[in-house]
Amino acid sequence: MNPVATTFFFYFLAFMATVSAIAVITRRNPVHAALSLIVTLLSLAGFYLMLYAPFVAAVQIVLYAGGIVVLFLFVIMLVNLERNIREYQFNKQWLVGTIAAAVLGGLLLFVYQRGHDIFPRDFAALPEGQNTQQIGVALYGQYMFPFEIASLLLLVAIVGAVVMAKKRI
């Protein structure tokens, strides 16, 4: 199985995902942070396409980049931003965050240097044509009841959000 994209596209998507993820946590304007989150999620969808997972890429775009970020934007618009902007933006846990980031960076370097012994060298070749069909059969066969419960919970959450927003307006 030949790769879909070259190394250039991998590094381009990685760069876009990293820069936009950093922008999500550094932007003071929540709308700009949500837009950066969309770019991050679209970059991840590009990774899924490179891994021959078109269904997961489509779900990433439709569900996360489309639905969840729009929900975030609605919440941002409903929250009183003038009061939140006047509050102190950063809490006093920056030292703990810096230590955690250094530990995770060290773990990343360790896995990068010695990870070839941990992970297998040969990957299994997956058939790409049956991916979406197998997910659909499993979702509407074996996992039908949990799927319907999740959709019912999402419906209740949407109705609750509308009722709460209507009381404030």
N, C-alpha and C positions, 0 to 999 in steps of 0.2 A: 504494500500500500504506500503510494507516494504521498509526501506531505502536500497539503493544500496550498500553503503559502511558504514563502522563503523565510529565512532567518530575519530578513529586514522587517517583514510585517510583524513577526513576533516581538522584536525589540521596539518597533513603533507602537504597537498596542500596549506593551509593558510600560513604555514611557508615558503614554497618554493616561493609562490607568493610575500610575503612580503620581503624576503631576495633578490630575484631577482629584485623586483621593486626598492629597495634601491640601488642595484648595478647599475641599469640603470641611476640613477641620480648622482652617485658618481664616476663612472669610468671616467677617463680622456681620455681613448682611445675610440673613437666612435664605433669601430667595437665590442669591448667588451661590450659596452652598448647595441648595437643592439642584440648581442647574449643573454644578460640578458633579454632583452625584449621578445625574443622568449620563454625563460623559463617561464616568467610571463604569457604570452598568453597561453601557454600549460597548466599551472596550472589552469587558468580560464576555459579552456576547460574541465578539470577534474571536476570542480565545476558544469558545465552545465550537464555533464554526471550524476553526483550525483543527480541533480534536474530533471532527466528524460526528458532531452531535447537533444536528440542525434543530431537532425538537427542543432541546434544552436552550439553545440560542434564541429560538422564537419565544419560548416561555420567559426567558430573561428579559427580552425586549418588551413583550406585551404586558407581562405581569409586574415586573419590577420597575423598569424604566417608564412604562406607561401608567400603571395603576397606583403603585405604592408612592411614587414621587408626586403624582397629582394629589394623592391623599395628604402627603407632607405639605404641599403648597396650600391646600385648603386649610390645614391646621395652622400654618404660618399666618395666613390671612385672617383667621379668626382670633388669634392670640393678640393681645394688646401689646404691640411692639414698642410703643413709646415708653411704657413703664419698664420693659425689659432692657431697652437700650440704656436707660439711665442707671440701671443696676451695674455693679462691678462684674466685668465680663469673665474674669478668671478666678478660680478658687485657689486655695492655698495648698493644693496637692501637686504642684509642679515638680517638686523634688521626687515624689513617688513615681510620677509619670516619666521623668527622665531616667530614673533607675530601671524601671520596667522596659523602657525603650532600649536602653543599653544592654540589658540582659537578653532581650529578644534579638537584638542585632548580633550579639555574640553567639547566640544559638544559630542564627542564620549563617554566620561565617563558619561555624563548626560543621553544620550539615553540608555547606558548600564544599568544604575541604575534604571531609571524610564521609560524605554521603554515598559515595559509590559503593562502599561496603555494606551499607544499610539497605539500599534499594536494589531490586533485581535489574540486571543488565538488559535482559530481553523482555519486551512487552508483548502481551498477547495481541494478535491481530483480530480486531473485532469486525464483524460484518456491518457495513454501513447502511445497507438497504433496509434491514429489518428493524432498525432502531425505533422509529416512530410507531410502527405497527405493534411492536412488542410492548411499548409503554402504554399504548391505548388499550390493548387487550388486558394488561395487568390492572390498569386504572379502573376500567369499567367491568372487570370480572372479579378478581380476588379482592380488590380494594374499593369496591363500590360503596359500601356503607361508610367507611371513614371519609371518602370523598364527599358524600352527601352531607355528612356531619360538618365537615369543614366549610362547605358552601352555605349551610344554614347558619353557622357561627358568623361568617362574613356578612351575610344578609342582616343578622341581628345587629352587628357592629355598625353597619351603614345606617340602619334605621335609627339606632341610638345616637349616632353622630348628627344626623339631620335634626332629630328632636332637640338635642342639646344646643345646636347652633340656632335653631328657630327661637328658643327661649331667650337667647342673648340678643337677637336682632330686634 
